[in-house]
């Protein structure tokens, strides 16, 4: 019976349609997760700057913060000293382009002059831009806009394999939480 379903053209088209919708959902989920993480990185960078953390807690601030965040969040891989410094510089690079609107506790609405473009670009690109643009947000925005244009060409055909499937995530979670 199932072999007959594979021969039916309507069934094949339905499978293709479902696959495309699934991939679009994966892309949307990845973009959403990326935006949330970038907002977290932005806010952490902002707090590092506004608290004058390096002057307040000394020359080993980034090493200590890295160690303490890794201890508190053992599964997180984003709290290296280098990445924390990038978070600070991420905030410093783009902050001239943003207006800040206080919201509920712990929530800041970030409204850039250039829409949500900055939070739609992968973190790795931002790290390159931080190094390349050296405090020139207008130059960074040019590259952000160019990156967004280039990324549009990739979706959804080349996204396959770059985002874990639900099954892969579930398997990873099951492996992590085994007694």
Chimera marker file (.cmm) of the C-alpha trace (Angstrom):
<marker_set name="trace">
<marker id="1" x="0.000" y="0.000" z="0.000" r="1" g="1" b="0" radius="0.5"/>
<marker id="2" x="2.725" y="2.509" z="0.908" r="1" g="1" b="0" radius="0.5"/>
<marker id="3" x="4.526" y="1.791" z="-2.393" r="1" g="1" b="0" radius="0.5"/>
<marker id="4" x="1.429" y="2.925" z="-4.255" r="1" g="1" b="0" radius="0.5"/>
<marker id="5" x="1.501" y="6.239" z="-2.388" r="1" g="1" b="0" radius="0.5"/>
<marker id="6" x="5.009" y="6.941" z="-3.684" r="1" g="1" b="0" radius="0.5"/>
<marker id="7" x="3.810" y="6.528" z="-7.268" r="1" g="1" b="0" radius="0.5"/>
<marker id="8" x="0.866" y="8.925" z="-6.904" r="1" g="1" b="0" radius="0.5"/>
<marker id="9" x="1.832" y="12.396" z="-8.259" r="1" g="1" b="0" radius="0.5"/>
<marker id="10" x="-0.509" y="14.261" z="-5.937" r="1" g="1" b="0" radius="0.5"/>
<marker id="11" x="1.112" y="12.552" z="-2.963" r="1" g="1" b="0" radius="0.5"/>
<marker id="12" x="4.624" y="13.405" z="-4.231" r="1" g="1" b="0" radius="0.5"/>
<marker id="13" x="3.646" y="17.061" z="-4.666" r="1" g="1" b="0" radius="0.5"/>
<marker id="14" x="2.173" y="17.112" z="-1.180" r="1" g="1" b="0" radius="0.5"/>
<marker id="15" x="5.442" y="15.727" z="0.248" r="1" g="1" b="0" radius="0.5"/>
<marker id="16" x="7.407" y="18.434" z="-1.602" r="1" g="1" b="0" radius="0.5"/>
<marker id="17" x="5.059" y="21.134" z="-0.298" r="1" g="1" b="0" radius="0.5"/>
<marker id="18" x="5.330" y="19.838" z="3.267" r="1" g="1" b="0" radius="0.5"/>
<marker id="19" x="9.114" y="19.716" z="2.988" r="1" g="1" b="0" radius="0.5"/>
<marker id="20" x="9.293" y="23.330" z="1.775" r="1" g="1" b="0" radius="0.5"/>
<marker id="21" x="6.978" y="24.500" z="4.564" r="1" g="1" b="0" radius="0.5"/>
<marker id="22" x="9.040" y="22.591" z="7.118" r="1" g="1" b="0" radius="0.5"/>
<marker id="23" x="12.282" y="24.174" z="5.879" r="1" g="1" b="0" radius="0.5"/>
<marker id="24" x="10.720" y="27.646" z="5.957" r="1" g="1" b="0" radius="0.5"/>
<marker id="25" x="9.662" y="26.974" z="9.543" r="1" g="1" b="0" radius="0.5"/>
<marker id="26" x="13.203" y="25.900" z="10.411" r="1" g="1" b="0" radius="0.5"/>
<marker id="27" x="14.609" y="29.084" z="8.871" r="1" g="1" b="0" radius="0.5"/>
<marker id="28" x="12.099" y="31.238" z="10.749" r="1" g="1" b="0" radius="0.5"/>
<marker id="29" x="12.940" y="29.461" z="13.997" r="1" g="1" b="0" radius="0.5"/>
<marker id="30" x="16.676" y="29.914" z="13.443" r="1" g="1" b="0" radius="0.5"/>
<marker id="31" x="16.247" y="33.606" z="12.632" r="1" g="1" b="0" radius="0.5"/>
<marker id="32" x="14.100" y="34.090" z="15.731" r="1" g="1" b="0" radius="0.5"/>
<marker id="33" x="16.625" y="32.303" z="17.938" r="1" g="1" b="0" radius="0.5"/>
<marker id="34" x="19.460" y="34.328" z="16.362" r="1" g="1" b="0" radius="0.5"/>
<marker id="35" x="17.587" y="37.581" z="17.024" r="1" g="1" b="0" radius="0.5"/>
<marker id="36" x="16.936" y="36.644" z="20.659" r="1" g="1" b="0" radius="0.5"/>
<marker id="37" x="20.584" y="35.710" z="21.216" r="1" g="1" b="0" radius="0.5"/>
<marker id="38" x="21.798" y="38.889" z="19.541" r="1" g="1" b="0" radius="0.5"/>
<marker id="39" x="19.498" y="40.934" z="21.785" r="1" g="1" b="0" radius="0.5"/>
<marker id="40" x="20.972" y="39.118" z="24.788" r="1" g="1" b="0" radius="0.5"/>
<marker id="41" x="24.523" y="39.795" z="23.531" r="1" g="1" b="0" radius="0.5"/>
<marker id="42" x="23.587" y="43.440" z="22.919" r="1" g="1" b="0" radius="0.5"/>
<marker id="43" x="22.166" y="43.860" z="26.419" r="1" g="1" b="0" radius="0.5"/>
<marker id="44" x="25.122" y="42.129" z="28.045" r="1" g="1" b="0" radius="0.5"/>
<marker id="45" x="27.490" y="44.362" z="26.085" r="1" g="1" b="0" radius="0.5"/>
<marker id="46" x="25.458" y="47.396" z="27.149" r="1" g="1" b="0" radius="0.5"/>
<marker id="47" x="25.617" y="46.359" z="30.807" r="1" g="1" b="0" radius="0.5"/>
<marker id="48" x="29.372" y="45.791" z="30.613" r="1" g="1" b="0" radius="0.5"/>
<marker id="49" x="29.799" y="49.323" z="29.232" r="1" g="1" b="0" radius="0.5"/>
<marker id="50" x="27.299" y="51.093" z="31.476" r="1" g="1" b="0" radius="0.5"/>
<marker id="51" x="28.561" y="49.425" z="34.663" r="1" g="1" b="0" radius="0.5"/>
<marker id="52" x="32.138" y="50.454" z="33.771" r="1" g="1" b="0" radius="0.5"/>
<marker id="53" x="32.877" y="46.829" z="34.535" r="1" g="1" b="0" radius="0.5"/>
<marker id="54" x="36.569" y="46.775" z="33.682" r="1" g="1" b="0" radius="0.5"/>
<marker id="55" x="37.333" y="49.779" z="35.901" r="1" g="1" b="0" radius="0.5"/>
<marker id="56" x="34.978" y="48.576" z="38.636" r="1" g="1" b="0" radius="0.5"/>
<marker id="57" x="36.095" y="44.929" z="38.832" r="1" g="1" b="0" radius="0.5"/>
<marker id="58" x="39.646" y="45.122" z="37.559" r="1" g="1" b="0" radius="0.5"/>
<marker id="59" x="41.869" y="43.920" z="34.731" r="1" g="1" b="0" radius="0.5"/>
<marker id="60" x="40.756" y="40.277" z="35.062" r="1" g="1" b="0" radius="0.5"/>
<marker id="61" x="37.097" y="41.237" z="34.632" r="1" g="1" b="0" radius="0.5"/>
<marker id="62" x="36.524" y="39.366" z="31.348" r="1" g="1" b="0" radius="0.5"/>
<marker id="63" x="38.327" y="36.247" z="32.580" r="1" g="1" b="0" radius="0.5"/>
<marker id="64" x="36.311" y="36.241" z="35.820" r="1" g="1" b="0" radius="0.5"/>
<marker id="65" x="33.002" y="36.951" z="34.084" r="1" g="1" b="0" radius="0.5"/>
<marker id="66" x="33.702" y="34.188" z="31.579" r="1" g="1" b="0" radius="0.5"/>
<marker id="67" x="34.511" y="31.673" z="34.318" r="1" g="1" b="0" radius="0.5"/>
<marker id="68" x="31.494" y="32.636" z="36.439" r="1" g="1" b="0" radius="0.5"/>
<marker id="69" x="29.020" y="32.547" z="33.543" r="1" g="1" b="0" radius="0.5"/>
<marker id="70" x="30.377" y="29.198" z="32.367" r="1" g="1" b="0" radius="0.5"/>
<marker id="71" x="30.036" y="27.817" z="35.900" r="1" g="1" b="0" radius="0.5"/>
<marker id="72" x="26.450" y="29.073" z="36.140" r="1" g="1" b="0" radius="0.5"/>
<marker id="73" x="25.592" y="27.898" z="32.600" r="1" g="1" b="0" radius="0.5"/>
<marker id="74" x="27.698" y="24.787" z="31.902" r="1" g="1" b="0" radius="0.5"/>
<marker id="75" x="25.928" y="23.960" z="28.610" r="1" g="1" b="0" radius="0.5"/>
<marker id="76" x="26.428" y="27.437" z="27.131" r="1" g="1" b="0" radius="0.5"/>
<marker id="77" x="29.307" y="27.845" z="24.709" r="1" g="1" b="0" radius="0.5"/>
<marker id="78" x="29.078" y="31.608" z="24.189" r="1" g="1" b="0" radius="0.5"/>
<marker id="79" x="30.817" y="32.903" z="27.315" r="1" g="1" b="0" radius="0.5"/>
<marker id="80" x="34.487" y="32.849" z="26.337" r="1" g="1" b="0" radius="0.5"/>
<marker id="81" x="36.532" y="35.920" z="27.261" r="1" g="1" b="0" radius="0.5"/>
<marker id="82" x="36.852" y="36.762" z="23.573" r="1" g="1" b="0" radius="0.5"/>
<marker id="83" x="33.129" y="36.453" z="22.896" r="1" g="1" b="0" radius="0.5"/>
<marker id="84" x="32.302" y="38.620" z="25.921" r="1" g="1" b="0" radius="0.5"/>
<marker id="85" x="34.626" y="41.292" z="24.585" r="1" g="1" b="0" radius="0.5"/>
<marker id="86" x="32.879" y="41.009" z="21.204" r="1" g="1" b="0" radius="0.5"/>
<marker id="87" x="29.541" y="41.531" z="22.980" r="1" g="1" b="0" radius="0.5"/>
<marker id="88" x="30.857" y="44.743" z="24.493" r="1" g="1" b="0" radius="0.5"/>
<marker id="89" x="32.156" y="45.894" z="21.114" r="1" g="1" b="0" radius="0.5"/>
<marker id="90" x="28.902" y="44.845" z="19.408" r="1" g="1" b="0" radius="0.5"/>
<marker id="91" x="27.077" y="47.286" z="21.641" r="1" g="1" b="0" radius="0.5"/>
<marker id="92" x="29.700" y="50.017" z="21.160" r="1" g="1" b="0" radius="0.5"/>
<marker id="93" x="29.724" y="49.652" z="17.366" r="1" g="1" b="0" radius="0.5"/>
<marker id="94" x="25.991" y="49.871" z="16.763" r="1" g="1" b="0" radius="0.5"/>
<marker id="95" x="24.723" y="51.912" z="19.725" r="1" g="1" b="0" radius="0.5"/>
<marker id="96" x="24.937" y="55.233" z="17.840" r="1" g="1" b="0" radius="0.5"/>
<marker id="97" x="22.277" y="53.880" z="15.446" r="1" g="1" b="0" radius="0.5"/>
<marker id="98" x="19.741" y="52.972" z="18.141" r="1" g="1" b="0" radius="0.5"/>
<marker id="99" x="17.099" y="54.697" z="20.210" r="1" g="1" b="0" radius="0.5"/>
<marker id="100" x="16.213" y="53.068" z="23.507" r="1" g="1" b="0" radius="0.5"/>
<marker id="101" x="12.698" y="52.797" z="24.880" r="1" g="1" b="0" radius="0.5"/>
<marker id="102" x="12.308" y="51.450" z="28.417" r="1" g="1" b="0" radius="0.5"/>
<marker id="103" x="9.779" y="48.628" z="28.679" r="1" g="1" b="0" radius="0.5"/>
<marker id="104" x="8.901" y="46.230" z="31.489" r="1" g="1" b="0" radius="0.5"/>
<marker id="105" x="11.613" y="45.084" z="33.886" r="1" g="1" b="0" radius="0.5"/>
<marker id="106" x="14.644" y="43.617" z="32.116" r="1" g="1" b="0" radius="0.5"/>
<marker id="107" x="13.157" y="44.440" z="28.715" r="1" g="1" b="0" radius="0.5"/>
<marker id="108" x="14.454" y="47.198" z="26.471" r="1" g="1" b="0" radius="0.5"/>
<marker id="109" x="12.866" y="47.866" z="23.115" r="1" g="1" b="0" radius="0.5"/>
<marker id="110" x="15.661" y="48.603" z="20.678" r="1" g="1" b="0" radius="0.5"/>
<marker id="111" x="14.510" y="50.653" z="17.736" r="1" g="1" b="0" radius="0.5"/>
<marker id="112" x="17.318" y="51.224" z="15.232" r="1" g="1" b="0" radius="0.5"/>
<marker id="113" x="17.090" y="53.754" z="12.436" r="1" g="1" b="0" radius="0.5"/>
<marker id="114" x="17.632" y="50.798" z="10.091" r="1" g="1" b="0" radius="0.5"/>
<marker id="115" x="14.830" y="48.522" z="11.315" r="1" g="1" b="0" radius="0.5"/>
<marker id="116" x="15.673" y="45.118" z="12.721" r="1" g="1" b="0" radius="0.5"/>
<marker id="117" x="18.475" y="44.493" z="10.231" r="1" g="1" b="0" radius="0.5"/>
<marker id="118" x="21.244" y="44.294" z="12.781" r="1" g="1" b="0" radius="0.5"/>
<marker id="119" x="19.516" y="41.474" z="14.659" r="1" g="1" b="0" radius="0.5"/>
<marker id="120" x="18.918" y="39.481" z="11.473" r="1" g="1" b="0" radius="0.5"/>
<marker id="121" x="22.590" y="38.926" z="10.690" r="1" g="1" b="0" radius="0.5"/>
<marker id="122" x="24.430" y="35.910" z="12.176" r="1" g="1" b="0" radius="0.5"/>
<marker id="123" x="26.733" y="36.545" z="15.139" r="1" g="1" b="0" radius="0.5"/>
<marker id="124" x="29.800" y="35.403" z="13.206" r="1" g="1" b="0" radius="0.5"/>
<marker id="125" x="29.237" y="38.185" z="10.671" r="1" g="1" b="0" radius="0.5"/>
<marker id="126" x="28.997" y="40.740" z="13.460" r="1" g="1" b="0" radius="0.5"/>
<marker id="127" x="32.295" y="39.583" z="14.913" r="1" g="1" b="0" radius="0.5"/>
<marker id="128" x="33.938" y="40.140" z="11.519" r="1" g="1" b="0" radius="0.5"/>
<marker id="129" x="32.302" y="43.564" z="11.216" r="1" g="1" b="0" radius="0.5"/>
<marker id="130" x="33.442" y="44.572" z="14.696" r="1" g="1" b="0" radius="0.5"/>
<marker id="131" x="37.021" y="43.795" z="13.659" r="1" g="1" b="0" radius="0.5"/>
<marker id="132" x="36.696" y="45.350" z="10.205" r="1" g="1" b="0" radius="0.5"/>
<marker id="133" x="34.709" y="48.530" z="10.904" r="1" g="1" b="0" radius="0.5"/>
<marker id="134" x="36.571" y="49.731" z="13.998" r="1" g="1" b="0" radius="0.5"/>
<marker id="135" x="33.809" y="51.863" z="15.522" r="1" g="1" b="0" radius="0.5"/>
<marker id="136" x="32.269" y="53.123" z="12.252" r="1" g="1" b="0" radius="0.5"/>
<marker id="137" x="28.601" y="52.100" z="12.472" r="1" g="1" b="0" radius="0.5"/>
<marker id="138" x="27.702" y="53.496" z="9.054" r="1" g="1" b="0" radius="0.5"/>
<marker id="139" x="30.295" y="51.225" z="7.439" r="1" g="1" b="0" radius="0.5"/>
<marker id="140" x="29.039" y="48.266" z="9.491" r="1" g="1" b="0" radius="0.5"/>
<marker id="141" x="25.449" y="48.994" z="8.402" r="1" g="1" b="0" radius="0.5"/>
<marker id="142" x="26.522" y="48.917" z="4.754" r="1" g="1" b="0" radius="0.5"/>
<marker id="143" x="27.887" y="45.406" z="5.294" r="1" g="1" b="0" radius="0.5"/>
<marker id="144" x="24.819" y="44.357" z="7.330" r="1" g="1" b="0" radius="0.5"/>
<marker id="145" x="22.525" y="45.424" z="4.499" r="1" g="1" b="0" radius="0.5"/>
<marker id="146" x="24.731" y="43.654" z="1.965" r="1" g="1" b="0" radius="0.5"/>
<marker id="147" x="24.786" y="40.508" z="4.113" r="1" g="1" b="0" radius="0.5"/>
<marker id="148" x="20.982" y="40.496" z="4.380" r="1" g="1" b="0" radius="0.5"/>
<marker id="149" x="20.754" y="40.777" z="0.616" r="1" g="1" b="0" radius="0.5"/>
<marker id="150" x="23.181" y="37.891" z="0.139" r="1" g="1" b="0" radius="0.5"/>
<marker id="151" x="21.477" y="35.715" z="2.770" r="1" g="1" b="0" radius="0.5"/>
<marker id="152" x="18.151" y="36.037" z="0.946" r="1" g="1" b="0" radius="0.5"/>
<marker id="153" x="19.706" y="34.171" z="-1.969" r="1" g="1" b="0" radius="0.5"/>
<marker id="154" x="20.477" y="31.197" z="0.287" r="1" g="1" b="0" radius="0.5"/>
<marker id="155" x="16.989" y="30.524" z="1.657" r="1" g="1" b="0" radius="0.5"/>
<marker id="156" x="15.483" y="27.974" z="1.607" r="1" g="1" b="0" radius="0.5"/>
<marker id="157" x="17.513" y="25.815" z="-0.787" r="1" g="1" b="0" radius="0.5"/>
<marker id="158" x="20.883" y="25.875" z="1.012" r="1" g="1" b="0" radius="0.5"/>
<marker id="159" x="19.550" y="25.888" z="4.567" r="1" g="1" b="0" radius="0.5"/>
<marker id="160" x="19.233" y="22.087" z="4.662" r="1" g="1" b="0" radius="0.5"/>
<marker id="161" x="21.673" y="20.605" z="7.111" r="1" g="1" b="0" radius="0.5"/>
<marker id="162" x="22.527" y="23.906" z="8.801" r="1" g="1" b="0" radius="0.5"/>
<marker id="163" x="19.669" y="23.793" z="11.287" r="1" g="1" b="0" radius="0.5"/>
<marker id="164" x="19.100" y="20.729" z="13.437" r="1" g="1" b="0" radius="0.5"/>
<marker id="165" x="15.858" y="18.874" z="12.966" r="1" g="1" b="0" radius="0.5"/>
<marker id="166" x="13.394" y="18.478" z="15.822" r="1" g="1" b="0" radius="0.5"/>
<marker id="167" x="14.503" y="14.850" z="16.121" r="1" g="1" b="0" radius="0.5"/>
<marker id="168" x="18.172" y="15.858" z="16.390" r="1" g="1" b="0" radius="0.5"/>
<marker id="169" x="17.350" y="18.405" z="19.109" r="1" g="1" b="0" radius="0.5"/>
<marker id="170" x="15.234" y="15.869" z="20.992" r="1" g="1" b="0" radius="0.5"/>
<marker id="171" x="17.983" y="13.222" z="20.721" r="1" g="1" b="0" radius="0.5"/>
<marker id="172" x="20.547" y="15.714" z="22.024" r="1" g="1" b="0" radius="0.5"/>
<marker id="173" x="18.298" y="16.666" z="24.928" r="1" g="1" b="0" radius="0.5"/>
<marker id="174" x="17.645" y="13.010" z="25.732" r="1" g="1" b="0" radius="0.5"/>
<marker id="175" x="21.376" y="12.240" z="25.702" r="1" g="1" b="0" radius="0.5"/>
<marker id="176" x="22.140" y="15.248" z="27.910" r="1" g="1" b="0" radius="0.5"/>
<marker id="177" x="19.530" y="14.367" z="30.516" r="1" g="1" b="0" radius="0.5"/>
<marker id="178" x="20.195" y="10.634" z="30.818" r="1" g="1" b="0" radius="0.5"/>
<marker id="179" x="20.812" y="9.566" z="34.433" r="1" g="1" b="0" radius="0.5"/>
<link id1="1" id2="2" r="1" g="1" b="0" radius="0.2"/>
<link id1="2" id2="3" r="1" g="1" b="0" radius="0.2"/>
<link id1="3" id2="4" r="1" g="1" b="0" radius="0.2"/>
<link id1="4" id2="5" r="1" g="1" b="0" radius="0.2"/>
<link id1="5" id2="6" r="1" g="1" b="0" radius="0.2"/>
<link id1="6" id2="7" r="1" g="1" b="0" radius="0.2"/>
<link id1="7" id2="8" r="1" g="1" b="0" radius="0.2"/>
<link id1="8" id2="9" r="1" g="1" b="0" radius="0.2"/>
<link id1="9" id2="10" r="1" g="1" b="0" radius="0.2"/>
<link id1="10" id2="11" r="1" g="1" b="0" radius="0.2"/>
<link id1="11" id2="12" r="1" g="1" b="0" radius="0.2"/>
<link id1="12" id2="13" r="1" g="1" b="0" radius="0.2"/>
<link id1="13" id2="14" r="1" g="1" b="0" radius="0.2"/>
<link id1="14" id2="15" r="1" g="1" b="0" radius="0.2"/>
<link id1="15" id2="16" r="1" g="1" b="0" radius="0.2"/>
<link id1="16" id2="17" r="1" g="1" b="0" radius="0.2"/>
<link id1="17" id2="18" r="1" g="1" b="0" radius="0.2"/>
<link id1="18" id2="19" r="1" g="1" b="0" radius="0.2"/>
<link id1="19" id2="20" r="1" g="1" b="0" radius="0.2"/>
<link id1="20" id2="21" r="1" g="1" b="0" radius="0.2"/>
<link id1="21" id2="22" r="1" g="1" b="0" radius="0.2"/>
<link id1="22" id2="23" r="1" g="1" b="0" radius="0.2"/>
<link id1="23" id2="24" r="1" g="1" b="0" radius="0.2"/>
<link id1="24" id2="25" r="1" g="1" b="0" radius="0.2"/>
<link id1="25" id2="26" r="1" g="1" b="0" radius="0.2"/>
<link id1="26" id2="27" r="1" g="1" b="0" radius="0.2"/>
<link id1="27" id2="28" r="1" g="1" b="0" radius="0.2"/>
<link id1="28" id2="29" r="1" g="1" b="0" radius="0.2"/>
<link id1="29" id2="30" r="1" g="1" b="0" radius="0.2"/>
<link id1="30" id2="31" r="1" g="1" b="0" radius="0.2"/>
<link id1="31" id2="32" r="1" g="1" b="0" radius="0.2"/>
<link id1="32" id2="33" r="1" g="1" b="0" radius="0.2"/>
<link id1="33" id2="34" r="1" g="1" b="0" radius="0.2"/>
<link id1="34" id2="35" r="1" g="1" b="0" radius="0.2"/>
<link id1="35" id2="36" r="1" g="1" b="0" radius="0.2"/>
<link id1="36" id2="37" r="1" g="1" b="0" radius="0.2"/>
<link id1="37" id2="38" r="1" g="1" b="0" radius="0.2"/>
<link id1="38" id2="39" r="1" g="1" b="0" radius="0.2"/>
<link id1="39" id2="40" r="1" g="1" b="0" radius="0.2"/>
<link id1="40" id2="41" r="1" g="1" b="0" radius="0.2"/>
<link id1="41" id2="42" r="1" g="1" b="0" radius="0.2"/>
<link id1="42" id2="43" r="1" g="1" b="0" radius="0.2"/>
<link id1="43" id2="44" r="1" g="1" b="0" radius="0.2"/>
<link id1="44" id2="45" r="1" g="1" b="0" radius="0.2"/>
<link id1="45" id2="46" r="1" g="1" b="0" radius="0.2"/>
<link id1="46" id2="47" r="1" g="1" b="0" radius="0.2"/>
<link id1="47" id2="48" r="1" g="1" b="0" radius="0.2"/>
<link id1="48" id2="49" r="1" g="1" b="0" radius="0.2"/>
<link id1="49" id2="50" r="1" g="1" b="0" radius="0.2"/>
<link id1="50" id2="51" r="1" g="1" b="0" radius="0.2"/>
<link id1="51" id2="52" r="1" g="1" b="0" radius="0.2"/>
<link id1="52" id2="53" r="1" g="1" b="0" radius="0.2"/>
<link id1="53" id2="54" r="1" g="1" b="0" radius="0.2"/>
<link id1="54" id2="55" r="1" g="1" b="0" radius="0.2"/>
<link id1="55" id2="56" r="1" g="1" b="0" radius="0.2"/>
<link id1="56" id2="57" r="1" g="1" b="0" radius="0.2"/>
<link id1="57" id2="58" r="1" g="1" b="0" radius="0.2"/>
<link id1="58" id2="59" r="1" g="1" b="0" radius="0.2"/>
<link id1="59" id2="60" r="1" g="1" b="0" radius="0.2"/>
<link id1="60" id2="61" r="1" g="1" b="0" radius="0.2"/>
<link id1="61" id2="62" r="1" g="1" b="0" radius="0.2"/>
<link id1="62" id2="63" r="1" g="1" b="0" radius="0.2"/>
<link id1="63" id2="64" r="1" g="1" b="0" radius="0.2"/>
<link id1="64" id2="65" r="1" g="1" b="0" radius="0.2"/>
<link id1="65" id2="66" r="1" g="1" b="0" radius="0.2"/>
<link id1="66" id2="67" r="1" g="1" b="0" radius="0.2"/>
<link id1="67" id2="68" r="1" g="1" b="0" radius="0.2"/>
<link id1="68" id2="69" r="1" g="1" b="0" radius="0.2"/>
<link id1="69" id2="70" r="1" g="1" b="0" radius="0.2"/>
<link id1="70" id2="71" r="1" g="1" b="0" radius="0.2"/>
<link id1="71" id2="72" r="1" g="1" b="0" radius="0.2"/>
<link id1="72" id2="73" r="1" g="1" b="0" radius="0.2"/>
<link id1="73" id2="74" r="1" g="1" b="0" radius="0.2"/>
<link id1="74" id2="75" r="1" g="1" b="0" radius="0.2"/>
<link id1="75" id2="76" r="1" g="1" b="0" radius="0.2"/>
<link id1="76" id2="77" r="1" g="1" b="0" radius="0.2"/>
<link id1="77" id2="78" r="1" g="1" b="0" radius="0.2"/>
<link id1="78" id2="79" r="1" g="1" b="0" radius="0.2"/>
<link id1="79" id2="80" r="1" g="1" b="0" radius="0.2"/>
<link id1="80" id2="81" r="1" g="1" b="0" radius="0.2"/>
<link id1="81" id2="82" r="1" g="1" b="0" radius="0.2"/>
<link id1="82" id2="83" r="1" g="1" b="0" radius="0.2"/>
<link id1="83" id2="84" r="1" g="1" b="0" radius="0.2"/>
<link id1="84" id2="85" r="1" g="1" b="0" radius="0.2"/>
<link id1="85" id2="86" r="1" g="1" b="0" radius="0.2"/>
<link id1="86" id2="87" r="1" g="1" b="0" radius="0.2"/>
<link id1="87" id2="88" r="1" g="1" b="0" radius="0.2"/>
<link id1="88" id2="89" r="1" g="1" b="0" radius="0.2"/>
<link id1="89" id2="90" r="1" g="1" b="0" radius="0.2"/>
<link id1="90" id2="91" r="1" g="1" b="0" radius="0.2"/>
<link id1="91" id2="92" r="1" g="1" b="0" radius="0.2"/>
<link id1="92" id2="93" r="1" g="1" b="0" radius="0.2"/>
<link id1="93" id2="94" r="1" g="1" b="0" radius="0.2"/>
<link id1="94" id2="95" r="1" g="1" b="0" radius="0.2"/>
<link id1="95" id2="96" r="1" g="1" b="0" radius="0.2"/>
<link id1="96" id2="97" r="1" g="1" b="0" radius="0.2"/>
<link id1="97" id2="98" r="1" g="1" b="0" radius="0.2"/>
<link id1="98" id2="99" r="1" g="1" b="0" radius="0.2"/>
<link id1="99" id2="100" r="1" g="1" b="0" radius="0.2"/>
<link id1="100" id2="101" r="1" g="1" b="0" radius="0.2"/>
<link id1="101" id2="102" r="1" g="1" b="0" radius="0.2"/>
<link id1="102" id2="103" r="1" g="1" b="0" radius="0.2"/>
<link id1="103" id2="104" r="1" g="1" b="0" radius="0.2"/>
<link id1="104" id2="105" r="1" g="1" b="0" radius="0.2"/>
<link id1="105" id2="106" r="1" g="1" b="0" radius="0.2"/>
<link id1="106" id2="107" r="1" g="1" b="0" radius="0.2"/>
<link id1="107" id2="108" r="1" g="1" b="0" radius="0.2"/>
<link id1="108" id2="109" r="1" g="1" b="0" radius="0.2"/>
<link id1="109" id2="110" r="1" g="1" b="0" radius="0.2"/>
<link id1="110" id2="111" r="1" g="1" b="0" radius="0.2"/>
<link id1="111" id2="112" r="1" g="1" b="0" radius="0.2"/>
<link id1="112" id2="113" r="1" g="1" b="0" radius="0.2"/>
<link id1="113" id2="114" r="1" g="1" b="0" radius="0.2"/>
<link id1="114" id2="115" r="1" g="1" b="0" radius="0.2"/>
<link id1="115" id2="116" r="1" g="1" b="0" radius="0.2"/>
<link id1="116" id2="117" r="1" g="1" b="0" radius="0.2"/>
<link id1="117" id2="118" r="1" g="1" b="0" radius="0.2"/>
<link id1="118" id2="119" r="1" g="1" b="0" radius="0.2"/>
<link id1="119" id2="120" r="1" g="1" b="0" radius="0.2"/>
<link id1="120" id2="121" r="1" g="1" b="0" radius="0.2"/>
<link id1="121" id2="122" r="1" g="1" b="0" radius="0.2"/>
<link id1="122" id2="123" r="1" g="1" b="0" radius="0.2"/>
<link id1="123" id2="124" r="1" g="1" b="0" radius="0.2"/>
<link id1="124" id2="125" r="1" g="1" b="0" radius="0.2"/>
<link id1="125" id2="126" r="1" g="1" b="0" radius="0.2"/>
<link id1="126" id2="127" r="1" g="1" b="0" radius="0.2"/>
<link id1="127" id2="128" r="1" g="1" b="0" radius="0.2"/>
<link id1="128" id2="129" r="1" g="1" b="0" radius="0.2"/>
<link id1="129" id2="130" r="1" g="1" b="0" radius="0.2"/>
<link id1="130" id2="131" r="1" g="1" b="0" radius="0.2"/>
<link id1="131" id2="132" r="1" g="1" b="0" radius="0.2"/>
<link id1="132" id2="133" r="1" g="1" b="0" radius="0.2"/>
<link id1="133" id2="134" r="1" g="1" b="0" radius="0.2"/>
<link id1="134" id2="135" r="1" g="1" b="0" radius="0.2"/>
<link id1="135" id2="136" r="1" g="1" b="0" radius="0.2"/>
<link id1="136" id2="137" r="1" g="1" b="0" radius="0.2"/>
<link id1="137" id2="138" r="1" g="1" b="0" radius="0.2"/>
<link id1="138" id2="139" r="1" g="1" b="0" radius="0.2"/>
<link id1="139" id2="140" r="1" g="1" b="0" radius="0.2"/>
<link id1="140" id2="141" r="1" g="1" b="0" radius="0.2"/>
<link id1="141" id2="142" r="1" g="1" b="0" radius="0.2"/>
<link id1="142" id2="143" r="1" g="1" b="0" radius="0.2"/>
<link id1="143" id2="144" r="1" g="1" b="0" radius="0.2"/>
<link id1="144" id2="145" r="1" g="1" b="0" radius="0.2"/>
<link id1="145" id2="146" r="1" g="1" b="0" radius="0.2"/>
<link id1="146" id2="147" r="1" g="1" b="0" radius="0.2"/>
<link id1="147" id2="148" r="1" g="1" b="0" radius="0.2"/>
<link id1="148" id2="149" r="1" g="1" b="0" radius="0.2"/>
<link id1="149" id2="150" r="1" g="1" b="0" radius="0.2"/>
<link id1="150" id2="151" r="1" g="1" b="0" radius="0.2"/>
<link id1="151" id2="152" r="1" g="1" b="0" radius="0.2"/>
<link id1="152" id2="153" r="1" g="1" b="0" radius="0.2"/>
<link id1="153" id2="154" r="1" g="1" b="0" radius="0.2"/>
<link id1="154" id2="155" r="1" g="1" b="0" radius="0.2"/>
<link id1="155" id2="156" r="1" g="1" b="0" radius="0.2"/>
<link id1="156" id2="157" r="1" g="1" b="0" radius="0.2"/>
<link id1="157" id2="158" r="1" g="1" b="0" radius="0.2"/>
<link id1="158" id2="159" r="1" g="1" b="0" radius="0.2"/>
<link id1="159" id2="160" r="1" g="1" b="0" radius="0.2"/>
<link id1="160" id2="161" r="1" g="1" b="0" radius="0.2"/>
<link id1="161" id2="162" r="1" g="1" b="0" radius="0.2"/>
<link id1="162" id2="163" r="1" g="1" b="0" radius="0.2"/>
<link id1="163" id2="164" r="1" g="1" b="0" radius="0.2"/>
<link id1="164" id2="165" r="1" g="1" b="0" radius="0.2"/>
<link id1="165" id2="166" r="1" g="1" b="0" radius="0.2"/>
<link id1="166" id2="167" r="1" g="1" b="0" radius="0.2"/>
<link id1="167" id2="168" r="1" g="1" b="0" radius="0.2"/>
<link id1="168" id2="169" r="1" g="1" b="0" radius="0.2"/>
<link id1="169" id2="170" r="1" g="1" b="0" radius="0.2"/>
<link id1="170" id2="171" r="1" g="1" b="0" radius="0.2"/>
<link id1="171" id2="172" r="1" g="1" b="0" radius="0.2"/>
<link id1="172" id2="173" r="1" g="1" b="0" radius="0.2"/>
<link id1="173" id2="174" r="1" g="1" b="0" radius="0.2"/>
<link id1="174" id2="175" r="1" g="1" b="0" radius="0.2"/>
<link id1="175" id2="176" r="1" g="1" b="0" radius="0.2"/>
<link id1="176" id2="177" r="1" g="1" b="0" radius="0.2"/>
<link id1="177" id2="178" r="1" g="1" b="0" radius="0.2"/>
<link id1="178" id2="179" r="1" g="1" b="0" radius="0.2"/>
</marker_set>
